[in-house]
């Protein structure tokens, strides 16, 4: 077996070089393994979220709004001044609500 340091030819059972004393059979160098390939995570579809938001909008906004409109029509028949005041309050409330939603989205 040849010495990796000085090139001297040593008998096979020797672990060290007879000339320079270097280790003849060094431990094999660890092989660098490639890191595992990680595939990018799949994004969840936003369709279920959009459907849920539309349903929530219908239930929490449009249906009560229609109910208020029908109630205001009835109130306008009984007392027009009170009906107009209620219309103004509803429009103001909707404006504030839409402004708050717009601010929270941006």
C-alpha positions in Angstrom: 0.0 0.0 0.0 1.4 3.4 -1.0 1.7 6.1 1.6 -0.4 9.1 0.6 2.1 11.5 2.2 5.6 10.3 1.1 4.7 7.6 -1.6 6.7 4.8 0.2 5.4 1.2 -0.6 4.3 -0.4 2.6 3.1 -4.0 3.2 -0.7 -4.4 3.2 -1.4 -5.1 6.9 0.4 -1.9 8.0 -1.8 1.0 9.3 1.0 3.5 9.4 3.8 4.3 6.9 7.1 2.7 7.8 9.1 5.7 6.6 7.1 8.8 7.7 4.5 7.3 10.1 1.5 8.7 8.3 -1.8 6.9 8.5 -2.1 4.6 5.5 -5.8 4.0 5.5 -7.4 7.3 6.5 -11.1 7.2 7.3 -13.2 7.8 4.2 -14.3 11.4 3.9 -18.1 11.7 4.3 -19.9 12.2 1.1 -21.9 15.4 1.0 -25.5 14.6 0.5 -27.7 16.9 -1.6 -30.3 18.5 0.5 -33.8 17.1 -0.2 -35.8 19.0 -2.8 -38.7 20.7 -1.1 -41.6 21.4 -3.4 -43.3 24.7 -3.0 -46.5 24.5 -0.9 -49.7 24.6 -2.8 -51.8 27.6 -2.1 -55.3 26.9 -1.0 -58.0 27.9 -3.3 -59.7 31.2 -2.4 -63.1 30.1 -3.9 -64.5 28.7 -0.7 -63.5 32.0 1.1 -65.2 34.1 -1.6 -68.4 32.0 -1.4 -68.4 32.3 2.4 -67.9 36.1 2.2 -70.8 36.5 -0.3 -73.1 34.4 1.9 -72.1 36.4 4.9 -72.7 39.7 3.0 -76.2 38.5 2.0 -77.1 37.5 5.5 -75.5 40.3 7.4 -76.0 43.3 5.1 -78.5 42.9 2.3 -81.3 41.2 4.0 -81.4 43.6 7.0 -81.1 46.5 4.5 -84.1 45.3 2.6 -86.0 44.9 5.8 -85.1 48.5 6.8 -86.2 49.8 3.4 -89.6 48.1 3.7 -89.9 49.3 7.2 -89.1 52.9 6.1 -91.7 52.7 3.4 -94.3 51.8 5.9 -93.1 54.5 8.3 -93.1 57.1 5.5 -96.8 56.3 5.0 -97.5 56.9 8.7 -95.2 59.9 9.4 -93.2 61.2 6.5 -90.8 63.4 8.6 -89.9 60.5 10.9 -89.4 58.3 7.8 -87.0 60.8 6.2 -85.0 61.1 9.5 -84.7 57.3 9.5 -83.6 57.3 5.9 -80.9 59.8 6.7 -79.7 57.8 9.7 -79.5 54.6 7.6 -77.6 56.3 4.8 -75.2 57.8 7.4 -74.7 54.5 9.1 -74.1 52.7 5.7 -71.5 55.4 4.8 -69.7 54.9 8.1 -69.8 51.1 7.8 -68.5 51.2 4.2 -65.7 53.6 5.3 -64.7 51.4 8.2 -64.6 48.3 5.9 -62.6 50.3 3.3 -60.1 51.3 6.0 -59.7 47.8 7.4 -59.2 46.3 3.9 -56.4 48.8 2.9 
